[in-house]
Every structure is written in structure tokens, then in C-alpha cells.
């Protein structure tokens, strides 16, 4: 995961316009050249979307129901521009949800091995996704109890952390099998909710 910070004023947009992913002004018949569509993602292109502005469902090839993107070789590169920084990750699975003609949620799923590796990833993510560092640290502190032998065979351990960056809402659900070795495969489910017009 890479986190970069930039000046939000650098984003390409028309005055008062809705920016399509890739910087094209959608309102008033503007260009959407450079938009990464779902078809592009399924062909292996990087998801490059500016979630700090509304993204029309049509501009990315999204219909009226959730799209389960067929991620090539189980790895899609994702680069999302938020109001204060850019979040970059690799998605093993990717789904995109619409609402009222706009992209309302981007669900990114990935798996990491080892509690410390997950913690390090979440600390890096927290810088741009706005996760409270104290909650990330608490997850790592609580991990040993969930890996105790007495928990083996129990309900999957789940922890949710909510954040935000400007008007973009973010969250991550961390889950793993309880009991010894449960942290060998930790599932991260990120939800990034782009700005949607009222």
C-alpha cells in the first residue's frame, strides 16, 4: 500500500462540474476520456478514481445493481484519490455499488498473513483513510486473546474500524479464524464511499 499526499486543487474539474474518474467533466456533455471502467479493470487496468467527487455509475460501466468485478489473476491495482491524499492497494476481490446513478461504495478485499503485517498495513492506511490509530493498535493488542486455544472452532473474529477523509467515508472489517494460527490468513474488507450528490 502506498499513501501519497497532494493538493486537492490540482484535480482537473470544470467549474461546479462533476468529475469523472480520470478527470473528465461529466456535466454538460464533457469528456470522460481516461475513465477506468469495470471492463478495463477486468482486462487488468489499474482502478484510478477520484472519490472526492461524485462518480457517475454510467462513466464506469456500472448498472443499477452491485457489480462483482472479475479481478484478473486475483490482483487488481487500486488507486483512489481522496480529499487529502491517495490510497493505493491491491484488491483480490472488488465489488462496486451504485446509488441513484452514482458509485456509492467501493468494496476492496485482500488477505494478509500475520498480526504485525496487518497492523503495519492498517497504520499506513490510516494516514489517508482516516482510521483512528488507537483502534488499529487496540486490534493488535486484542489479537492474542482471539488466537487462544480455547477459542478454536468458534465464531470468526471480526473487528470494524470506521474513518473518513473529508466527505469520503471509509471503513475496514478485519476478520480471521479464532484459535492458534488464525492470524495466518487475515481478511481485510475495505469500504470506500465516494461523495454522492444529495
Secondary structure, 3 states (H helix, E strand, C coil): CEEECCCHHHCCCCCCCCECCCCCECHHHCCCCCCCCHHHHHCCCCEEEECCCCCECHHHCCCCCCEEECCHHHCEEEEEEECCEEEEEEECEEEEEEECCEEEEEEEEEEECCHHHHHHHHHHHHHHHCCCHHHHHHHHHHHHHHCCHHHCCCCCEEEEEEEEECCEEEEEEEEECCCCCHHHCEEEEEEEECCCCC
